[in-house]
Amino acid sequence: MSIDPAGRVARSTGSPHSETRRHAPIRTFLHTDDGVTIDSVYDPPSLVYDVSRPPARDLVFVIAHGFTGDVDRPHVRRVVNVFTRYGAVVTFSFRGHGASGGRSTVGDREVLDLAAAVAWARGLGHARVVTVGFSMGGSVALRHAALYREGRADAYADAVVSVSAPARWYYRGTAPMRRLHWLVTRPEGRLVSRYGFRTRIHHRDWDPVPLSPVEAVPEIAPTPLLIVHGDRDGYFPLDHPRMLAEAAGDHGELWIEPMGHAEHAAEDELLGRIGDWAVTAGG
């Protein structure tokens, strides 16, 4: 399941800068380059914010959720609510998740989903795009930034944030990751994922194996990169973010935080600091 660096938008409705829709969320389906429909939501900047730091109207965050998430999950909506204090937000459900079509490839072709969402965000009139990925979505954000570069595609990011992402594939060193591999690789696990977590997983193995996150990171420069990881992450221990930070070199920044894993563990205060970083780093 290899990918090409392209993603296109099927349709969108409205513009964030029009007077009639300035404060109205937009929900639509996008089409990826390989024809998968992606459930997507646009939230304009919040009307409630710190008066000393109003939201940046030209900035949009594109959120890539973790495995088994989707646009309607409460933990994803909480992330949206925080980031709308800093700019507009686009969220979407990865393929195989929620109302999106297709089946999850657990980080491979999901790069096409993120590309379609970024292209939509730019098409809505936002000049600065910051991608923020959590866990599986973090690995997708890193690979997307390496494959979609300014000047080569419209779906590029101006800054990238990866939260709780793995550095390498096939990691089974923790109990949660062993359970996840059972979900992905076993027929009975895929049934549990489909009916228990609303996540449909493709039965085919990767062929070829996609570029790993740690291999992708050196290709991101000079795009600003923030790597965030919890010191109590039960999925990926601290060697993962340290590998990513070493691969990033001077263009990457590493935050080790007192937290667990991904969106559920990222408190509003941390999300606010990520928002502050994005406002500055996004150009």
Secondary structure, DSSP 8 states (H G I E B T S, - for coil): ----S----------TTSTTTTT--EEEEEE-TTS-EEEEEEE---S---TTS---TTEEEEEE--TT--TTSHHHHHHHHHHTTTSEEEEE--TTBTT--S-B-TTSTHHHHHHHHHHHHHHTT-SEEEEEEETHHHHHHHHHHHHS-TTT-TT--SEEEEES--SSSS---SHHHHHHHHHHHSHHHHHHHHHHSSB-B-SS--SS----HHHHGGGTTTS-EEEEEETT-SSS-THHHHHHHHHHGGGEEEEEES--SHHHH--HHHHHHHHHHHHHHT-
